[in-house]
Amino acid sequence: MLGSLLTSENRYTSIGRLVDAVWGTTPPDTASKQIRNAVSDLRAILAASGAVIVPVADGYRLDIGGAHLDLLEFHDRLTRARAQLAAGRPSDAIAEFRAALSLWNGPMLSGLKSDALEAQSAGVHETRLSVIEECVDLELAHGRHKALLGELADWVADHPLRERMVAQYVLALHRSGARARAFAVYEQTRRRLAEQLGLSPGPELTDVHRLMLREDARTEGPAADTAPGPAGRTARPAAVAAVHAAPAPVAAGEPGSGTGAGPWAPDAAPGFAPDCLPPDIAHFVGRAAEIRGLLLEAARPGARRVLAIDGMPGVGKTALAVHVAHRAAERFPDGRYFLDLRGHSATRDPLDRHAALRHLLLLSGAAPDSLPRRGEELAALWRARSTGLRALIVLDNAADAEQVRPLLPAGDGCLTLVTSRRRLTMTTWSATRVLSLDPLPRAEGYELFCLLLGKRHPRPEPAAVDGVLALCGDLPLAVSAAAARLRRRPSWPLAHLIARLAHPRQRLADLQTEQGGVAACFDASYRHLNTGRQRLLRILGAAGGDTTDVPTASALAGLPAFVAERMLEDLVDEHLLLQPEPGRYRMHPLVKAYCGALSHAPDTAHGADAPHEVFATGLSGAPGPVPGAACPAVEEIPAPPPGCPAEALAA
């Protein structure tokens, strides 16, 4: 219980959460009484330290007071490091990051056996790993490749499927002269991702791989023996062609990785036709009608064609766009570009237009020192370089139309594929076609589950898998995570997995992957909402049933009907609510579980605690409001007065 209070870091912890930490899903009838007795004992033990346990509503808050808590110091150091970074002092930022990391001496709360505590600790451990990666990025940018090899080797051994960390290790090896080892580590990771998760490497790992290929090609020169590539694509050196083998099978639910320019950012040389697409998906499950329609539009002539794909988090937008891009690639011999705009990310701000334009220009072969500084000049240069080209551009994870508009190529022979979590319209960027992606049909979800389950389990009957698919809401990312979970536990019968997923909080915890999983996807969308919409989602998550209408939402949230309707419609546009018929709104079952967990957090000026700290499933990202997410004055609605339905639900 002390561990649960400490990891809440001066925040409220409900008695129910403490019961979960101590007894899990089988508490005794006297659990609440025993918790209160234990609180009395803890107060006596902690009296000399200056820490005080304060009652709050139906729970408690541990006020650290004058006591020392290493976890708080860790976060203080991170705040200082990022302040140094914002001030343009990366060396000082590295020193603060290293001071923060030096506070760790092993796993958090090691020795305590509690599923709830392990999940709670996982969130902090994820923050630790993200800080390591952030610090290593800075150190790699300072040329400390050799000095980092030992540390990175240890971390990659512990986290072999953490792609950003592996990419850092591969880059450090290559830049230190260990080229063969670098390619071997990449290939080993590629195989692991395919065999254990059914995924292919994400953009971070493929970026560093392409960088190594280009650097080796430049080192060997034009006379070097090369392996023939497909028509219109750059040939690869024969020494590394075998490493860049055909990608392994990947499912339709593969999520985008949300990467940005790191120390291995692509810098295509003039004269190259860039091929920057992530690896193709060898065995794509379902979406046959959608693929056929997009390919038909891609083949039609027309000026500045834009195909847009929107849908809820985890529905497979990026996977579909990448698959279609590979199918249509031969029509665009002047280059295939892929750029993650980070419109919805739990840890990073959306890519601004200056950075995005610079990235596209570098991919097109522009020399870094030739790029102008002003945004208008960058946009003009991109239009000039893309005029007359037959190129395919994938702009993934767009925040809104304004982010995309200056990035559209000027060439009439170009095709742009855009993905976004926001609902798009035919007028957006003058799109040729807009496709709103739904969860998979049940039959396709079954095929996806069986494909990723592999051969360690016998192929189940469709009826047996229906329970898993229903609990996953047929969401491709969730189905993929469930199959991967069962694949990693060959002793589990399918019924055991279904029983675990039936508990909403356990479901969110079980649908995690090395890349973050379902809750991390929702986390990224939730953080980019304004406080009014965040609060409404939490209220709907706590309400009974999964459907609502304007009068009900208005009463529950204590809002005028016209404000409630506007907010509900906005959440439909964000793909966080469904609208089966006019005036009716429905929550996807996983969004319902996610928002139900968030509803345990009290209303505050900033909406809620970081989602991963509320239900503790090991998500990444720092708490707090998201830049650019301020809401209009009409939506800054205070918490409802005591006695209203919303407070009853929150209690």
C-alpha positions as CSV (number, residue, x, y, z in Angstrom):
1,M,0.0,0.0,0.0
2,L,2.9,2.4,0.8
3,G,4.3,1.6,-2.7
4,S,1.0,2.6,-4.3
5,L,0.8,5.8,-2.4
6,L,4.4,6.7,-3.1
7,T,4.2,6.1,-6.9
8,S,1.1,8.4,-7.0
9,E,3.6,11.3,-6.2
10,N,1.5,13.5,-3.9
11,R,-1.7,12.7,-5.8
12,Y,-5.0,11.2,-4.6
13,T,-5.3,7.4,-4.5
14,S,-8.7,5.8,-4.1
15,I,-9.4,3.0,-1.7
16,G,-10.4,0.9,-4.6
17,R,-7.0,1.4,-6.2
18,L,-5.3,0.5,-2.9
19,V,-7.4,-2.7,-2.7
20,D,-6.4,-3.6,-6.2
21,A,-2.7,-3.1,-5.3
22,V,-2.9,-5.4,-2.2
23,W,-5.4,-8.1,-3.2
24,G,-5.8,-7.8,-7.0
25,T,-9.1,-9.1,-8.3
26,T,-10.0,-11.2,-5.3
27,P,-10.2,-8.9,-2.3
28,P,-11.7,-10.1,1.0
29,D,-15.0,-8.6,2.3
30,T,-13.1,-6.6,4.9
31,A,-10.7,-5.1,2.4
32,S,-11.7,-1.5,2.9
33,K,-11.5,-1.8,6.7
34,Q,-8.1,-3.4,6.5
35,I,-6.9,-0.6,4.2
36,R,-8.0,2.0,6.8
37,N,-6.3,0.1,9.6
38,A,-3.1,-0.1,7.5
39,V,-3.3,3.7,7.0
40,S,-3.3,4.2,10.7
41,D,-0.2,2.0,11.1
42,L,1.6,3.8,8.2
43,R,0.9,7.2,9.8
44,A,2.6,6.2,12.9
45,I,5.6,4.7,11.0
46,L,6.0,7.8,8.8
47,A,5.5,10.4,11.6
48,A,9.2,11.0,12.1
49,S,9.9,11.5,8.4
50,G,7.7,14.5,7.9
51,A,5.4,12.6,5.4
52,V,1.7,12.7,6.2
53,I,-1.2,10.6,4.8
54,V,-4.2,12.9,4.2
55,P,-7.7,11.6,3.6
56,V,-9.2,12.8,0.3
57,A,-12.8,11.9,-0.7
58,D,-12.9,8.1,-0.7
59,G,-9.1,7.7,-0.7
60,Y,-5.8,9.1,0.5
61,R,-2.9,11.3,-0.6
62,L,0.6,10.9,0.7
63,D,2.0,14.4,1.3
64,I,5.8,14.0,1.2
65,G,6.3,17.2,3.0
66,G,10.0,17.6,4.1
67,A,10.8,14.0,3.4
68,H,13.0,13.0,0.4
69,L,11.6,10.9,-2.4
70,D,13.9,9.9,-5.2
71,L,11.0,9.7,-7.7
72,L,10.2,13.4,-7.2
73,E,13.9,14.3,-7.5
74,F,14.0,12.3,-10.8
75,H,11.2,14.4,-12.2
76,D,12.7,17.6,-10.9
77,R,16.0,16.7,-12.7
78,L,14.0,16.0,-15.9
79,T,12.4,19.4,-15.7
80,R,15.8,21.1,-15.3
81,A,17.2,19.1,-18.2
82,R,14.5,20.1,-20.6
83,A,14.8,23.8,-19.5
84,Q,18.5,23.6,-20.4
85,L,17.6,22.1,-23.7
86,A,15.1,24.8,-24.4
87,A,17.7,27.4,-23.6
88,G,20.1,25.9,-26.2
89,R,22.5,24.3,-23.7
90,P,22.5,20.6,-24.7
91,S,25.7,19.7,-22.8
92,D,24.0,21.0,-19.5
93,A,20.9,19.1,-20.5
94,I,22.9,15.9,-20.8
95,A,24.4,16.4,-17.4
96,E,20.9,16.8,-15.8
97,F,19.6,13.8,-17.6
98,R,22.5,11.7,-16.4
99,A,22.0,13.0,-12.8
100,A,18.3,11.9,-13.0
101,L,19.2,8.5,-14.4
102,S,21.9,8.0,-11.7
103,L,19.1,7.9,-9.1
104,W,18.0,4.4,-10.4
105,N,19.6,1.3,-8.8
106,G,17.4,-1.3,-10.3
107,P,13.7,-2.0,-11.0
108,M,11.2,0.2,-9.1
109,L,9.5,-1.5,-6.1
110,S,11.4,-4.7,-6.8
111,G,10.4,-7.5,-4.5
112,L,6.7,-6.5,-4.3
113,K,4.4,-8.9,-6.1
114,S,1.2,-7.1,-7.2
115,D,-0.2,-6.9,-10.7
116,A,-1.5,-3.4,-10.0
117,L,1.8,-2.2,-8.6
118,E,3.7,-3.7,-11.5
119,A,1.5,-1.8,-13.9
120,Q,1.9,1.4,-11.9
121,S,5.6,1.0,-11.8
122,A,5.6,0.3,-15.6
123,G,4.6,3.9,-16.3
124,V,7.6,5.3,-14.4
125,H,9.9,2.7,-15.9
126,E,8.7,3.7,-19.4
127,T,9.5,7.3,-18.5
128,R,13.0,6.1,-17.5
129,L,13.5,4.4,-20.8
130,S,12.3,7.4,-22.8
131,V,14.7,9.6,-20.8
132,I,17.6,7.2,-21.6
133,E,16.7,7.5,-25.3
134,E,16.4,11.3,-25.2
135,C,19.7,11.6,-23.5
136,V,21.4,9.1,-25.9
137,D,20.0,11.1,-28.9
138,L,21.8,14.2,-27.5
139,E,25.0,12.3,-26.9
140,L,25.0,10.8,-30.3
141,A,24.5,14.2,-31.8
142,H,27.7,15.2,-29.9
143,G,29.6,12.3,-31.6
144,R,29.9,10.0,-28.5
145,H,29.2,6.9,-30.4
146,K,32.0,4.7,-29.0
147,A,31.4,5.8,-25.4
148,L,27.8,4.7,-25.6
149,L,28.4,1.2,-27.1
150,G,28.6,-0.7,-23.8
151,E,25.6,1.0,-22.2
152,L,23.4,0.6,-25.3
153,A,24.4,-3.1,-25.7
154,D,23.1,-3.7,-22.1
155,W,19.9,-1.9,-22.7
156,V,19.2,-3.6,-26.0
157,A,19.8,-6.9,-24.4
158,D,17.1,-6.1,-21.8
159,H,14.7,-4.6,-24.4
160,P,15.5,-6.2,-27.7
161,L,12.2,-5.0,-29.3
162,R,12.5,-1.4,-28.3
163,E,13.1,0.0,-31.8
164,R,14.3,3.5,-30.9
165,M,16.9,2.1,-28.6
166,V,18.0,-0.5,-31.1
167,A,18.3,2.2,-33.8
168,Q,20.6,4.2,-31.5
169,Y,22.7,1.1,-30.9
170,V,22.9,0.3,-34.6
171,L,23.9,3.9,-35.4
172,A,26.6,3.9,-32.6
173,L,28.0,0.6,-34.0
174,H,28.1,1.8,-37.5
175,R,29.6,5.2,-36.7
176,S,32.2,3.5,-34.5
177,G,33.4,1.4,-37.4
178,A,31.6,-1.9,-36.5
179,R,29.7,-2.0,-39.7
180,A,29.1,-5.7,-39.9
181,R,27.8,-5.9,-36.3
182,A,25.5,-2.9,-37.0
183,F,23.9,-4.7,-39.9
184,A,23.7,-7.9,-37.9
185,V,21.9,-6.3,-35.0
186,Y,19.4,-4.6,-37.4
187,E,18.7,-8.0,-39.1
188,Q,18.3,-9.8,-35.8
189,T,15.8,-7.2,-34.6
190,R,13.9,-7.3,-37.9
191,R,13.5,-11.1,-37.5
192,R,12.5,-10.8,-33.9
193,L,9.8,-8.2,-34.7
194,A,8.4,-10.5,-37.4
195,E,8.5,-13.8,-35.4
196,Q,7.4,-12.5,-32.0
197,L,5.0,-9.6,-32.9
198,G,4.2,-10.1,-36.6
199,L,5.6,-6.6,-37.3
200,S,8.2,-5.1,-39.6
201,P,10.7,-2.4,-38.4
202,G,9.2,1.1,-37.9
203,P,10.5,4.4,-39.4
204,E,13.2,4.9,-36.8
205,L,14.9,1.6,-37.4
206,T,14.4,1.8,-41.2
207,D,15.7,5.3,-41.3
208,V,19.1,4.3,-39.7
209,H,19.2,1.3,-41.9
210,R,18.8,3.4,-45.1
211,L,21.4,5.8,-43.7
212,M,23.9,3.0,-43.4
213,L,23.2,1.8,-46.9
214,R,23.7,5.3,-48.3
215,E,26.9,5.8,-46.3
216,D,28.3,2.5,-47.5
217,A,27.3,3.3,-51.1
218,R,29.2,6.6,-50.9
219,T,32.2,4.9,-49.3
220,E,32.4,2.3,-52.0
221,G,31.8,4.8,-54.8
222,P,30.1,4.3,-58.2
223,A,32.5,1.5,-59.2
224,A,31.5,-0.7,-56.3
225,D,29.6,-3.9,-57.1
226,T,25.9,-3.3,-56.7
227,A,22.8,-5.4,-56.5
228,P,20.1,-4.5,-59.0
229,G,17.1,-2.9,-57.6
230,P,13.5,-2.6,-58.9
231,A,13.0,-0.2,-61.9
232,G,13.3,3.4,-60.9
233,R,14.8,2.6,-57.5
234,T,18.3,3.1,-56.2
235,A,20.5,0.0,-56.4
236,R,22.0,-1.3,-53.2
237,P,25.6,-2.4,-52.5
238,A,25.9,-6.2,-52.9
239,A,27.6,-6.5,-49.5
240,V,24.4,-5.3,-47.8
241,A,21.7,-6.3,-50.3
242,A,21.2,-9.6,-48.4
243,V,20.6,-7.7,-45.2
244,H,17.8,-5.7,-46.8
245,A,15.8,-8.8,-47.6
246,A,12.1,-8.8,-48.2
247,P,10.2,-7.7,-45.1
248,A,8.5,-10.2,-42.9
249,P,4.7,-10.7,-42.6
250,V,3.0,-7.8,-40.9
251,A,-0.7,-7.4,-40.1
252,A,-3.1,-4.8,-41.2
253,G,-3.2,-3.4,-37.6
254,E,0.4,-2.4,-37.5
255,P,0.6,1.1,-35.9
256,G,2.7,4.1,-37.0
257,S,5.7,4.8,-34.8
258,G,5.5,8.6,-34.5
259,T,9.2,9.3,-35.1
260,G,10.9,12.6,-35.8
261,A,14.2,13.6,-37.1
262,G,16.9,12.1,-34.9
263,P,20.7,11.9,-35.2
264,W,20.2,9.6,-38.2
265,A,17.7,11.8,-40.1
266,P,17.8,11.0,-43.8
267,D,20.0,13.2,-46.0
268,A,19.5,11.9,-49.6
269,A,22.2,12.8,-52.0
270,P,21.5,14.7,-55.3
271,G,20.8,12.4,-58.2
272,F,19.1,9.7,-56.0
273,A,15.4,8.8,-56.5
274,P,14.6,8.6,-52.8
275,D,12.6,5.5,-51.6
276,C,11.8,6.4,-48.0
277,L,8.7,4.2,-47.5
278,P,8.7,1.9,-44.5
279,P,8.9,-1.8,-45.4
280,D,6.0,-3.2,-47.3
281,I,3.5,-5.5,-45.6
282,A,4.0,-9.0,-47.0
283,H,0.7,-10.5,-45.8
284,F,-1.9,-7.7,-45.5
285,V,-5.1,-8.9,-43.9
286,G,-8.4,-7.6,-45.3
287,R,-9.3,-4.1,-46.6
288,A,-9.6,-5.5,-50.2
289,A,-12.3,-3.0,-51.2
290,E,-10.4,-0.1,-49.7
291,I,-7.2,-1.0,-51.4
292,R,-8.9,-1.5,-54.7
293,G,-10.5,1.9,-54.5
294,L,-7.4,3.7,-53.5
295,L,-5.3,2.1,-56.2
296,L,-7.9,3.0,-58.8
297,E,-7.8,6.6,-57.7
298,A,-4.0,6.5,-57.7
299,A,-4.0,5.4,-61.3
300,R,-6.2,8.1,-62.6
301,P,-4.6,11.2,-64.2
302,G,-5.1,14.5,-62.6
303,A,-3.3,17.5,-61.1
304,R,-2.1,17.4,-57.5
305,R,-4.1,14.4,-56.4
306,V,-4.6,13.8,-52.7
307,L,-6.0,10.7,-51.1
308,A,-6.9,11.0,-47.5
309,I,-7.4,8.2,-44.9
310,D,-8.9,9.0,-41.5
311,G,-10.1,6.8,-38.6
312,M,-9.8,6.2,-34.9
313,P,-6.5,5.4,-33.2
314,G,-5.3,1.8,-33.9
315,V,-7.6,1.2,-36.9
316,G,-4.7,0.7,-39.3
317,K,-4.5,3.9,-41.3
318,T,-0.7,4.0,-41.6
319,A,-0.5,0.3,-42.4
320,L,-3.1,0.8,-45.2
321,A,-1.3,3.9,-46.6
322,V,2.1,2.2,-46.7
323,H,0.7,-0.9,-48.3
324,V,-1.1,1.1,-51.0
325,A,2.0,3.2,-51.5
326,H,4.1,0.1,-52.2
327,R,1.5,-1.3,-54.6
328,A,1.4,2.0,-56.5
329,A,5.2,2.8,-56.2
330,E,6.2,1.8,-59.8
331,R,4.0,4.6,-61.1
332,F,6.2,7.2,-59.4
333,P,9.8,6.7,-60.5
334,D,11.0,10.1,-59.2
335,G,10.7,9.1,-55.5
336,R,8.6,7.7,-52.7
337,Y,8.6,9.9,-49.6
338,F,7.3,9.1,-46.1
339,L,7.0,11.7,-43.4
340,D,5.5,11.3,-39.9
341,L,3.9,14.7,-39.0
342,R,3.4,13.6,-35.4
343,G,-0.1,15.2,-35.3
344,H,-1.0,12.9,-32.4
345,S,1.9,11.9,-30.2
346,A,2.0,11.2,-26.5
347,T,5.6,12.6,-26.2
348,R,6.2,15.0,-29.0
349,D,4.7,18.1,-30.5
350,P,3.4,18.1,-34.0
351,L,6.1,18.7,-36.6
352,D,6.0,22.3,-37.6
353,R,5.9,23.3,-41.3
354,H,9.6,24.5,-41.2
355,A,10.9,21.2,-40.0
356,A,8.6,19.2,-42.3
357,L,9.6,21.2,-45.4
358,R,13.3,20.9,-44.5
359,H,12.8,17.1,-44.1
360,L,11.1,16.8,-47.5
361,L,13.8,19.0,-49.2
362,L,16.6,16.9,-47.7
363,L,14.9,13.7,-48.9
364,S,14.6,15.3,-52.4
365,G,18.4,15.7,-52.5
366,A,18.8,19.3,-51.5
367,A,22.1,20.1,-49.7
368,P,21.5,21.0,-46.0
369,D,23.6,24.2,-46.2
370,S,21.6,25.4,-49.2
371,L,18.3,25.5,-47.4
372,P,16.8,28.9,-46.6
373,R,15.7,29.8,-43.1
374,R,12.4,31.5,-43.8
375,G,9.2,29.4,-44.1
376,E,8.0,31.1,-47.2
377,E,11.3,30.5,-48.9
378,L,11.4,26.8,-47.9
379,A,7.8,26.3,-49.3
380,A,8.8,28.0,-52.6
381,L,11.9,25.8,-52.9
382,W,9.8,22.7,-52.2
383,R,7.3,23.7,-54.9
384,A,10.1,24.4,-57.4
385,R,11.9,21.0,-56.7
386,S,8.6,19.1,-56.9
387,T,7.4,20.7,-60.1
388,G,7.5,18.2,-63.0
389,L,8.2,15.2,-60.7
390,R,6.3,12.0,-60.7
391,A,6.6,11.3,-56.9
392,L,4.5,9.7,-54.2
393,I,4.4,11.4,-50.9
394,V,2.9,9.8,-47.7
395,L,2.2,12.4,-45.0
396,D,1.3,10.3,-42.0
397,N,-0.4,11.3,-38.8
398,A,-1.5,14.8,-39.8
399,A,-2.9,17.1,-37.1
400,D,-5.0,19.2,-39.4
401,A,-5.3,20.8,-42.9
402,E,-3.0,23.7,-42.1
403,Q,-0.1,21.3,-41.3
404,V,-0.5,19.5,-44.6
405,R,-1.3,22.3,-47.0
406,P,2.3,23.8,-47.5
407,L,3.7,20.3,-47.9
408,L,1.7,19.3,-51.0
409,P,4.0,18.9,-54.0
410,A,3.5,21.2,-57.1
411,G,4.0,18.5,-59.7
412,D,0.9,17.4,-61.6
413,G,2.4,13.9,-61.7
414,C,2.6,13.6,-57.9
415,L,0.2,11.7,-55.6
416,T,-0.1,12.5,-51.9
417,L,-1.5,10.1,-49.3
418,V,-2.5,11.7,-46.1
419,T,-3.5,9.9,-42.8
420,S,-5.1,11.6,-39.9
421,R,-7.1,10.8,-36.8
422,R,-9.3,13.8,-37.4
423,R,-12.3,13.3,-39.7
424,L,-11.5,14.8,-43.1
425,T,-13.8,16.1,-45.8
426,M,-13.6,16.3,-49.6
427,T,-12.8,20.0,-49.4
428,T,-9.8,19.3,-47.2
429,W,-6.7,20.1,-49.3
430,S,-9.1,19.6,-52.3
431,A,-8.8,15.9,-51.7
432,T,-9.5,13.5,-54.6
433,R,-10.9,11.0,-52.2
434,V,-11.4,10.7,-48.4
435,L,-11.7,7.3,-46.9
436,S,-12.9,6.9,-43.3
437,L,-11.6,3.6,-42.0
438,D,-13.8,1.4,-39.7
439,P,-12.7,-1.5,-37.5
440,L,-12.2,-4.8,-39.3
441,P,-15.2,-7.0,-40.3
442,R,-15.3,-10.0,-37.9
443,A,-14.1,-12.5,-40.5
444,E,-11.0,-10.3,-41.3
445,G,-10.3,-9.8,-37.6
446,Y,-10.4,-13.6,-37.2
447,E,-7.8,-14.1,-40.0
448,L,-5.6,-11.3,-38.5
449,F,-5.7,-13.0,-35.1
450,C,-4.8,-16.4,-36.4
451,L,-2.0,-15.1,-38.6
452,L,-0.3,-13.3,-35.7
453,L,-1.0,-16.2,-33.3
454,G,1.4,-18.3,-35.3
455,K,1.9,-22.1,-34.8
456,R,2.6,-22.2,-31.0
457,H,-1.2,-22.5,-30.5
458,P,-3.6,-24.7,-32.6
459,R,-5.7,-22.6,-35.0
460,P,-8.9,-21.8,-33.0
461,E,-12.4,-22.0,-34.5
462,P,-14.0,-18.6,-35.4
463,A,-16.7,-18.9,-32.7
464,A,-13.9,-19.3,-30.1
465,V,-12.2,-16.1,-31.2
466,D,-15.4,-14.1,-31.3
467,G,-15.0,-13.3,-27.6
468,V,-11.6,-11.8,-28.1
469,L,-12.6,-9.8,-31.2
470,A,-15.7,-8.4,-29.4
471,L,-13.6,-7.3,-26.4
472,C,-11.2,-5.7,-28.8
473,G,-14.0,-4.0,-30.7
474,D,-12.5,-5.4,-33.9
475,L,-9.8,-2.8,-33.7
476,P,-6.8,-4.1,-35.7
477,L,-4.2,-2.8,-33.2
478,A,-6.0,-4.4,-30.3
479,V,-6.5,-7.7,-32.1
480,S,-2.8,-7.7,-33.0
481,A,-1.9,-7.0,-29.4
482,A,-4.2,-9.8,-28.1
483,A,-2.8,-12.3,-30.5
484,A,0.8,-11.3,-29.6
485,R,-0.1,-11.6,-25.9
486,L,-1.4,-15.2,-26.3
487,R,1.5,-16.1,-28.6
488,R,4.0,-15.1,-25.8
489,R,2.0,-17.3,-23.3
490,P,1.8,-20.7,-25.0
491,S,0.4,-22.3,-21.7
492,W,-2.6,-20.0,-21.8
493,P,-5.8,-21.4,-23.2
494,L,-7.9,-19.0,-25.3
495,A,-10.6,-18.9,-22.6
496,H,-8.0,-17.6,-20.1
497,L,-7.1,-14.6,-22.4
498,I,-10.9,-13.9,-22.8
499,A,-11.4,-13.9,-19.0
500,R,-8.5,-11.4,-18.5
501,L,-9.7,-9.1,-21.3
502,A,-13.2,-9.1,-19.8
503,H,-12.0,-6.8,-17.0
504,P,-11.7,-3.3,-18.5
505,R,-8.6,-2.2,-16.7
506,Q,-6.9,-5.6,-17.2
507,R,-7.8,-5.4,-20.8
508,L,-5.9,-2.1,-21.3
509,A,-2.9,-3.6,-19.5
510,D,-2.9,-6.8,-21.6
511,L,-3.3,-5.0,-24.9
512,Q,0.2,-3.5,-24.6
513,T,3.2,-4.1,-26.9
514,E,6.8,-2.9,-27.0
515,Q,5.5,-0.1,-29.2
516,G,3.0,1.1,-26.6
517,G,-0.2,-0.6,-27.5
518,V,-3.9,0.5,-27.4
519,A,-3.9,2.7,-24.4
520,A,-0.8,4.6,-25.7
521,C,-2.7,5.3,-28.9
522,F,-5.7,6.7,-27.1
523,D,-3.3,8.6,-24.8
524,A,-1.9,10.5,-27.8
525,S,-5.4,11.5,-28.9
526,Y,-6.7,12.4,-25.4
527,R,-3.7,14.7,-24.7
528,H,-4.5,16.8,-27.8
529,L,-8.1,17.6,-26.7
530,N,-9.0,20.7,-24.9
531,T,-9.9,20.4,-21.2
532,G,-13.7,20.6,-21.9
533,R,-13.7,17.6,-24.2
534,Q,-11.3,15.7,-21.9
535,R,-13.8,16.2,-19.1
536,L,-16.8,15.2,-21.2
537,L,-15.0,12.0,-22.3
538,R,-14.3,11.1,-18.7
539,I,-17.9,11.6,-17.7
540,L,-19.1,9.5,-20.6
541,G,-16.6,6.8,-19.7
542,A,-18.0,6.6,-16.2
543,A,-21.6,6.5,-17.3
544,G,-23.5,3.3,-17.7
545,G,-23.9,1.9,-21.2
546,D,-21.9,2.9,-24.3
547,T,-24.5,5.2,-26.0
548,T,-25.7,8.7,-25.2
549,D,-27.5,11.6,-26.8
550,V,-27.4,15.4,-26.4
551,P,-29.9,15.7,-23.5
552,T,-28.2,12.9,-21.5
553,A,-24.7,14.3,-22.1
554,S,-25.9,17.8,-21.2
555,A,-27.4,16.6,-17.9
556,L,-24.4,14.5,-16.9
557,A,-21.9,17.2,-17.6
558,G,-23.9,20.1,-16.4
559,L,-23.6,21.9,-19.8
560,P,-26.0,23.8,-22.0
561,A,-27.5,21.5,-24.6
562,F,-25.9,23.5,-27.5
563,V,-22.5,23.3,-25.9
564,A,-22.8,19.5,-25.2
565,E,-23.9,18.9,-28.8
566,R,-21.0,20.9,-30.2
567,M,-18.5,18.9,-28.0
568,L,-20.1,15.6,-28.9
569,E,-19.8,16.4,-32.6
570,D,-16.2,17.5,-32.2
571,L,-15.4,14.1,-30.5
572,V,-17.0,12.4,-33.5
573,D,-14.7,14.4,-35.8
574,E,-11.8,13.2,-33.6
575,H,-13.0,9.6,-34.1
576,L,-13.3,9.2,-30.3
577,L,-17.1,8.8,-30.6
578,L,-19.1,7.0,-33.2
579,Q,-22.5,8.3,-34.6
580,P,-24.6,5.3,-35.6
581,E,-27.6,7.6,-36.4
582,P,-28.3,11.4,-36.1
583,G,-28.5,12.5,-32.5
584,R,-27.1,9.3,-31.1
585,Y,-23.4,8.8,-30.1
586,R,-21.6,5.6,-29.1
587,M,-18.2,4.8,-27.6
588,H,-16.0,2.1,-29.0
589,P,-15.6,-0.5,-26.2
590,L,-11.9,0.2,-25.8
591,V,-12.4,3.9,-25.8
592,K,-15.1,3.3,-23.1
593,A,-12.7,1.3,-21.0
594,Y,-9.9,3.9,-21.4
595,C,-12.2,6.8,-20.5
596,G,-13.7,4.8,-17.6
597,A,-10.2,4.5,-16.2
598,L,-9.6,8.2,-16.6
599,S,-12.8,9.0,-14.8
600,H,-11.1,8.1,-11.5
601,A,-9.1,11.3,-11.8
602,P,-10.6,14.5,-10.2
603,D,-11.4,17.5,-12.4
604,T,-8.6,20.0,-12.4
605,A,-7.6,23.1,-14.3
606,H,-5.6,20.9,-16.7
607,G,-8.3,18.3,-17.3
608,A,-6.7,15.2,-15.8
609,D,-3.5,13.6,-14.7
610,A,-1.5,12.0,-17.4
611,P,-3.5,9.0,-18.6
612,H,-0.7,6.5,-17.9
613,E,-0.6,7.7,-14.3
614,V,-4.4,7.4,-13.9
615,F,-4.8,3.7,-14.8
616,A,-1.1,2.8,-14.7
617,T,-0.5,0.6,-17.7
618,G,3.0,1.8,-18.6
619,L,2.3,4.5,-21.1
620,S,4.9,7.1,-22.1
621,G,4.7,10.8,-22.0
622,A,4.8,13.7,-19.6
623,P,1.6,15.0,-17.9
624,G,0.1,18.4,-18.6
625,P,-1.7,20.4,-21.2
626,V,-0.7,20.0,-24.9
627,P,0.6,23.0,-26.8
628,G,-2.0,24.3,-29.1
629,A,-4.9,22.5,-27.3
630,A,-6.4,25.6,-25.7
631,C,-10.2,25.7,-26.0
632,P,-12.6,28.5,-26.7
633,A,-14.0,30.4,-23.7
634,V,-17.4,28.9,-24.2
635,E,-15.9,25.4,-23.5
636,E,-14.0,26.3,-20.4
637,I,-16.8,24.9,-18.3
638,P,-16.0,24.6,-14.5
639,A,-16.7,21.4,-12.7
640,P,-20.5,21.0,-11.9
641,P,-21.8,22.0,-8.5
642,P,-22.3,19.4,-5.7
643,G,-25.3,17.3,-6.1
644,C,-25.4,17.1,-9.9
645,P,-25.3,13.7,-11.8
646,A,-21.8,14.3,-13.0
647,E,-20.4,14.5,-9.4
648,A,-22.4,11.4,-8.4
649,L,-20.7,9.5,-11.2
650,A,-17.3,10.8,-10.4
651,A,-17.8,9.7,-6.7
